[in-house]
Amino acid sequence: MEFLDQFRIDLKAVEDVEERHYDVTDEFFAALDTPEVSRGKVVVDLQIRKVAGAFELLFHTEGTVVVACDLCLDDMDQPIDSDNQLLVKLGQENSEDDELIVVDENEGILDTAWFIYEFIALAIPIRHVHAPGKCNAAMTETLKKLSATRSGNGDGTQTMDPRWGKLRELNITD
């Protein structure tokens, strides 16, 4: 049995309400071979409910993934906590829409692994940095030096674009 088989759900076997619990670890991310997240420890609780000819899947995802810090590029733990929902129907052929997923009724199998990964990736904030004082000191020092060199003339004083000087002359203050 392949590792990701546990994330496949036979919808035809769901009678009323079914609950599943997944421990998403490094093995999960390695099996999906995704570039954004490759390590972590996340718990996913899934509730599957049969409602009016469809299935409502409620995902609660909580844990930590390892991502690169935007400032120092060292690995950092990023907490994840999200609640997501999918609406799934059995139909003639597989299709995905923003609001509805259709699974071929002859097969009746929904693979939730990629959806779980997407929910985790979407829960990662756009900007992720270490807590103050936790960044790699050598990297932040280098970043400060390079930033100062780029925005000044190297001795700590900043040179001003001459066009701004002309605009300052026009500034009339009382």
C-alpha positions as CSV (number, residue, x, y, z in Angstrom):
1,M,0.0,0.0,0.0
2,E,1.4,3.4,-1.0
3,F,1.6,6.0,1.7
4,L,-0.8,8.4,0.1
5,D,-3.5,5.7,-0.3
6,Q,-4.8,6.6,3.2
7,F,-6.0,9.9,1.9
8,R,-8.3,8.3,-0.7
9,I,-12.0,8.3,0.3
10,D,-14.5,5.9,-1.1
11,L,-17.5,8.2,-1.2
12,K,-19.9,5.4,-2.1
13,A,-19.1,3.8,1.3
14,V,-20.0,6.9,3.3
15,E,-23.5,6.4,4.9
16,D,-24.1,9.5,7.0
17,V,-21.2,11.0,8.9
18,E,-17.6,9.7,8.8
19,E,-14.6,11.2,10.6
20,R,-10.9,10.7,9.8
21,H,-7.7,11.8,11.4
22,Y,-4.4,12.3,9.6
23,D,-1.0,12.9,10.9
24,V,0.7,14.8,8.1
25,T,4.5,14.6,8.5
26,D,7.7,14.9,6.3
27,E,6.7,11.7,4.6
28,F,3.5,13.3,3.3
29,F,5.4,16.3,1.8
30,A,8.1,14.0,0.3
31,A,5.5,11.8,-1.3
32,L,3.8,14.9,-2.9
33,D,7.2,16.3,-3.9
34,T,6.1,20.0,-3.5
35,P,8.5,22.9,-3.7
36,E,6.9,25.3,-1.2
37,V,6.7,23.1,1.9
38,S,8.8,20.0,2.3
39,R,8.7,19.4,6.1
40,G,6.3,19.8,8.9
41,K,4.0,18.1,11.4
42,V,0.3,18.9,10.9
43,V,-2.8,17.2,12.3
44,V,-5.8,17.1,10.0
45,D,-9.2,16.2,11.3
46,L,-11.7,15.5,8.5
47,Q,-15.5,15.2,8.9
48,I,-17.4,13.8,5.9
49,R,-21.2,14.4,5.9
50,K,-23.7,13.2,3.3
51,V,-26.1,16.1,2.6
52,A,-28.8,16.4,0.0
53,G,-27.1,14.3,-2.7
54,A,-23.6,15.6,-2.1
55,F,-20.9,15.3,0.5
56,E,-19.6,18.1,2.6
57,L,-16.0,17.7,3.7
58,L,-14.9,19.8,6.7
59,F,-11.1,20.0,7.2
60,H,-9.5,21.3,10.4
61,T,-5.8,21.7,9.9
62,E,-3.4,22.5,12.8
63,G,0.3,22.2,13.3
64,T,3.6,23.5,12.1
65,V,5.4,23.5,8.8
66,V,9.0,24.5,8.1
67,V,9.5,27.4,5.7
68,A,12.4,29.8,4.8
69,C,12.5,33.1,6.7
70,D,12.0,36.0,4.4
71,L,14.8,38.0,6.0
72,C,17.6,35.5,6.8
73,L,16.6,32.6,4.6
74,D,17.1,30.1,7.5
75,D,14.4,27.5,8.2
76,M,11.7,28.5,10.6
77,D,8.6,26.9,12.1
78,Q,5.4,28.4,10.9
79,P,2.2,27.6,12.8
80,I,-0.8,26.5,10.8
81,D,-4.4,26.6,11.9
82,S,-7.2,26.6,9.3
83,D,-10.7,25.4,8.7
84,N,-11.7,24.6,5.1
85,Q,-14.7,23.0,3.4
86,L,-15.2,21.1,0.1
87,L,-18.5,20.2,-1.5
88,V,-18.3,17.0,-3.5
89,K,-20.9,15.2,-5.7
90,L,-20.9,12.0,-7.7
91,G,-21.4,12.6,-11.4
92,Q,-20.6,11.5,-14.9
93,E,-17.0,12.5,-15.0
94,N,-14.4,14.1,-12.8
95,S,-14.3,17.9,-12.7
96,E,-13.3,20.7,-10.3
97,D,-14.9,24.0,-9.8
98,D,-14.3,26.7,-7.2
99,E,-17.4,25.6,-5.3
100,L,-18.0,22.0,-6.3
101,I,-15.9,18.9,-7.1
102,V,-17.5,16.2,-9.2
103,V,-16.2,12.6,-8.8
104,D,-16.9,9.9,-11.4
105,E,-19.8,7.9,-9.9
106,N,-18.4,4.7,-11.4
107,E,-15.2,5.1,-9.4
108,G,-16.4,7.1,-6.4
109,I,-12.9,7.7,-5.0
110,L,-11.8,11.2,-3.9
111,D,-8.1,11.7,-3.3
112,T,-7.8,14.4,-0.6
113,A,-4.0,14.5,-0.3
114,W,-3.5,17.4,-2.7
115,F,-6.5,19.3,-1.2
116,I,-4.9,18.9,2.3
117,Y,-1.6,20.2,0.9
118,E,-3.3,23.2,-0.7
119,F,-5.1,24.0,2.6
120,I,-1.7,23.9,4.4
121,A,0.0,26.1,1.7
122,L,-2.8,28.6,1.8
123,A,-2.6,28.9,5.6
124,I,1.0,30.1,5.4
125,P,1.1,33.9,5.7
126,I,2.5,35.8,2.7
127,R,5.3,37.2,4.9
128,H,7.0,34.8,7.3
129,V,9.9,35.9,9.5
130,H,11.5,34.8,12.7
131,A,10.5,36.4,16.0
132,P,12.7,39.5,16.8
133,G,16.2,38.4,17.7
134,K,15.8,34.9,16.2
135,C,17.1,35.6,12.7
136,N,20.5,34.4,11.6
137,A,22.8,37.3,13.0
138,A,25.4,37.0,10.2
139,M,22.8,37.1,7.5
140,T,21.0,40.1,9.0
141,E,24.3,42.0,9.4
142,T,25.2,41.3,5.8
143,L,21.7,42.5,4.7
144,K,22.1,45.7,6.7
145,K,25.5,46.4,5.1
146,L,24.2,45.8,1.6
147,S,21.1,47.9,2.2
148,A,23.2,50.8,3.4
149,T,25.6,50.5,0.5
150,R,22.7,50.5,-2.0
151,S,20.8,53.5,-0.5
152,G,23.7,55.7,0.6
153,N,27.2,56.6,-0.4
154,G,28.8,54.2,2.0
155,D,29.8,56.6,4.9
156,G,26.3,56.5,6.4
157,T,25.1,59.7,4.8
158,Q,22.5,59.4,2.0
159,T,22.9,61.2,-1.2
160,M,19.8,62.9,-2.5
161,D,18.6,62.9,-6.0
162,P,19.1,66.5,-7.3
163,R,15.5,66.6,-8.5
164,W,14.3,66.3,-4.9
165,G,16.5,69.3,-4.0
166,K,14.8,71.4,-6.6
167,L,11.4,70.4,-5.2
168,R,12.5,71.3,-1.7
169,E,13.3,74.8,-2.9
170,L,9.7,75.1,-4.0
171,N,8.4,74.1,-0.6
172,I,7.0,77.2,1.0
173,T,6.5,77.0,4.8
174,D,5.0,79.7,7.0
